[in-house]
């Protein structure tokens, strides 16, 4: 356990930041699952709207450095390809 006052404050800050970051990551995972379930059901309109919400959330997470920007781009790209394949005529 830290004995220095600034170190104790750093520990408190780290705990708060970790909780906030976990919340953001959890939201991103949930949104991703919603997009994937809409794709499984074949609902293009819902999948597209959920993809927009997911993209926004990942961009915000990348901006605040919760996620790396390339990770955000990769996740968005892979889901966009699946949604695009769903909406493309066969």
Order of alpha helices (4+ residues) and beta strands (2+ residues): alpha-alpha-alpha
